[in-house]
């Protein structure tokens, strides 16, 4: 299926999910979910994945649920989880490496009625990845390289996710240059765009490709971290 952009009904449908967040409503409107979200998401993954291979030939993508696509139903059983059953934002991911897609460096995006969020890296670390990240940036040259990457991306208008810790972990101290990089709970940069961009297929793909091309150095850096897990 050729990707021509998401329907102009996609964002209003997501708002309808938010206003009618229950399984009964969703099952009665499943055909609209498939038309406005699922089918164009699959077409997008197939097409854009081919584009991303020009940047990173080893990128992983698959137009399936629990691969590049996320389930529309939320896991409400987890402690602290949001208790409404349906997600009103749609995530898509292209990841590099083996193992968990969320614990490998990735090209990620999600859209909702409010925003189109575009990111690269790992947005939160589980312990093995956190340990690997900290060990990797103990090296002064690697830490300086990461600082330079983030400085360059921020100069181009991209943002870095917020730090998650206040105390330096073992092996770091305030006198080390760029030691604040050890305070992150994840390492990713992002940009927020108008969500209506998703309805213009060609412009959507061109815009994403340019952003991901800019962010490629961080993608490659975090991939090297993932190899240490």
C-alpha positions, 0 to 999 in steps of 0.5 A: 500500500502506498503511503499518501499521508494520514487522513484528515479524520485521523486526529479527530478520531484520536480526540474521539478516543479520548472522549470515549475511552472504553473498549465498548466504544472502540470495538464499535468503531474498530473499522475507523481505527483500521482506516484512519490509523492502523492501515496508514501506519503500516503503509508509513512504516514500510515506506519510511523504513526504506528511506531510513535505510539510506541513513542507517542500513541496519535499521529494524522495522516491521509494520506489525503490532509490537514491532514498529507499531504499538498496541492501541490498548494500554496495559493498565495492570502495571503499577502506576499505569494510566487506567484508561484502556486506550491510547490517544497518541500513536507511536511508531518506532524504527530501532537499531540492534537486537533485543528490546526495541525500547532499549536500543537506539531508535528513530521514534515518533508519536502523534496526538491531537496536540503534537507530533513528537519526533525523537532519536536515542533511548528515551528512558534506560532500564538498568542494563542500558543505564549501566552501559551508558554510564560506563561508556561515558566514563571515557573522557573522549566519548563524553566530550563527543556526546557533549559536542553532538548535543551542543550541535543539535541544540544549536539547530533547534532540537531539545535534549530530554531532561536529566533524571538524577541530581546526584552524580553516580559512582565514577563521576563528580562535579569536577569532571568536564561534562559530568552532568551527562551522567545524570540522565535517565535516558539520552534522546533529542527531540523536536515537536511539530504541528500534528497536521503534518501527518496528513501531507504524506510527501512533506511528512516524510521529507520533514522526518528524514531531514530531522533524523538526518540531523540527529543521526550522530546521536543515533550512532552514539547510542547504538554503540552504547547498546552494544555494551549491554 
